[in-house]
Amino acid sequence: MRINVIGTSGSGKSTLSKRIATKLDIPYIEMDRLYWGPNWTEPTPEEYVPRVEKAVAQPAWVLDGNYNKTNPIKWQRADMIVWVDYSAIRTLYQVVTRAISGIISRKELWEGTGNRESLTILFSRKSIVLWTIQSYRKNKRRYGALKHDPRYQHIQFVHIRSPKEADAFIESVTKQSIEHLST
């Protein structure tokens, strides 16, 4: 069972991914952890692609994240895509709350990177809040179209529009319900 949880930044991908991975007792993989280096350095494709390939070579996983250029790698083996598609207002609220919480806690986002949320970043052109505002509609169109892309018809697509739907999905998902997709 291999599941990729996608959605706009702040939509709740990480939270849902961790819940699925815990329920199914399979590895949780965070795309941001694979991507970001110390001091917010970005890898070259030659560095990043092998990390993704290694991560998805495992027999089972819940992959949290987008990085659309890696879709052919991730989705070649994926059994399911779960699109977290909450309202723009809820998503914006969640990303702002997460950013402020990170600024206050000063918690390192990915161990060993030193990367933390900061007021400087929050009010910069690299702000996760600004990114969410700019990408929300574009992502909604892109992910909606992916459901119908013939290259990915082998993948079950689950569209979650509310926390209530997320809870129902978690309640219903079992190893057996996912394993039949692989056969």
C-alpha positions in Angstrom: 0.0 0.0 0.0 1.4 3.3 -1.2 -0.5 6.5 -0.6 0.4 10.1 -1.6 -1.4 12.8 0.3 -1.5 16.0 -1.7 -3.0 19.5 -1.2 -2.1 23.2 -0.9 0.3 24.2 1.7 -1.5 24.5 5.0 -4.3 22.2 4.0 -3.5 19.5 6.5 -1.5 17.0 4.5 1.0 16.3 7.2 -1.6 15.7 9.9 -3.7 13.4 7.7 -0.7 11.6 6.4 0.6 10.9 9.9 -2.9 9.6 10.9 -3.1 7.3 7.9 0.5 6.0 8.5 -0.2 5.4 12.2 -3.5 3.6 11.5 -2.0 1.4 8.8 1.3 1.0 10.6 3.4 1.9 7.6 6.2 4.4 7.1 5.4 8.1 6.9 7.5 10.1 4.4 7.6 13.9 4.3 8.5 15.4 1.0 9.7 18.6 2.6 12.2 16.6 4.8 13.6 15.0 1.6 13.8 18.4 -0.1 15.0 21.1 2.3 18.6 21.3 3.3 20.3 23.3 6.1 19.6 27.1 6.0 16.7 26.5 3.5 19.0 25.3 0.7 17.3 23.7 -2.2 18.7 20.6 -3.8 19.5 20.2 -7.4 17.3 17.7 -9.3 20.4 15.3 -9.3 20.3 15.4 -5.5 16.6 15.4 -5.0 15.3 12.8 -7.5 17.4 9.9 -6.0 16.0 10.8 -2.5 12.5 10.5 -3.8 13.2 7.3 -5.8 14.8 5.7 -2.6 11.8 6.7 -0.5 9.2 5.3 -2.8 11.1 2.1 -3.4 9.8 0.8 0.0 7.0 -1.7 -0.2 4.6 0.6 1.7 4.4 4.3 2.6 2.3 7.3 3.1 3.9 10.2 1.3 3.1 13.7 2.4 3.6 16.3 -0.2 3.3 17.7 -3.7 6.5 18.5 -5.6 4.6 18.0 -8.9 7.8 17.4 -10.9 8.2 14.1 -9.0 4.7 12.8 -9.8 5.9 10.4 -12.4 8.3 8.9 -9.9 5.8 8.8 -7.0 2.7 7.8 -8.9 4.3 5.0 -10.9 4.0 2.9 -7.7 1.2 4.7 -5.9 -2.0 2.8 -5.1 -3.9 5.9 -3.8 -3.8 9.7 -4.0 -5.6 11.5 -1.2 -6.3 15.1 -2.1 -6.9 17.3 1.0 -9.0 20.1 -0.5 -10.4 22.3 2.4 -11.8 25.7 1.8 -9.5 28.6 1.1 -10.4 30.3 4.4 -9.8 27.1 6.4 -6.5 26.5 4.6 -5.3 30.0 5.1 -6.3 29.9 8.8 -4.4 26.6 9.2 -1.2 27.9 7.5 -1.2 31.1 9.5 -1.7 29.3 12.8 1.0 26.8 11.9 3.5 29.6 11.0 2.8 31.6 14.2 3.1 28.5 16.3 6.4 27.7 14.7 7.7 31.2 15.2 6.7 31.1 18.9 8.1 27.6 19.6 11.3 28.0 17.5 11.0 24.3 16.8 13.3 23.0 14.1 11.1 21.9 11.1 13.3 19.1 9.9 15.9 17.7 12.3 19.5 18.6 11.4 18.6 21.5 9.0 18.3 24.3 11.5 15.3 25.5 9.5 12.7 27.3 11.6 9.7 29.5 11.0 10.6 33.2 11.5 9.0 36.6 11.3 11.5 37.5 8.6 10.4 34.6 6.4 6.7 35.1 7.3 6.8 38.6 5.9 9.1 37.9 2.9 8.4 36.8 -0.6 9.2 33.3 0.5 6.4 33.3 3.0 4.4 30.0 3.3 1.3 32.2 3.8 1.9 34.1 0.6 2.7 30.9 -1.2 -0.6 29.4 0.0 -2.6 32.5 -1.2 -0.8 32.4 -4.6 -1.1 28.7 -5.2 -4.5 27.8 -3.8 -6.6 28.2 -7.0 -3.9 26.9 -9.3 -3.5 23.8 -7.2 -7.3 23.3 -7.0 -7.4 23.3 -10.9 -4.3 21.1 -11.2 -5.4 18.4 -8.7 -8.9 18.4 -10.1 -7.4 17.7 -13.6 -5.2 14.9 -12.2 -8.2 12.8 -11.3 -8.9 12.5 -15.0 -5.3 12.1 -16.3 -5.1 8.8 -18.2 -1.5 8.3 -17.0 -2.8 7.9 -13.5 -6.0 5.8 -14.0 -4.4 2.9 -12.1 -4.5 5.0 -8.9 -7.5 5.3 -6.6 -8.2 9.0 -6.1 -9.8 10.2 -2.8 -11.0 13.8 -2.6 -11.4 15.0 1.0 -13.1 18.4 1.4 -13.6 18.7 5.2 -12.2 17.5 8.5 -15.4 15.4 8.9 -14.6 13.6 5.6 -11.0 13.2 6.7 -12.2 11.6 10.0 -14.6 9.3 8.0 -11.7 8.3 5.7 -9.4 7.5 8.6 -12.2 5.4 10.2 -12.8 3.4 7.1 -9.2 2.8 6.0 -7.7 -0.5 6.9 -4.7 -2.5 5.5 -7.1 -4.9 3.9 -9.1 -2.1 2.1 -5.8 -0.7 0.7 -4.1 -4.0 -0.1 -6.8 -5.0 -2.5 -5.7 -2.1 -4.7 -2.2 -3.6 -5.1 -3.4 -6.9 -6.4 
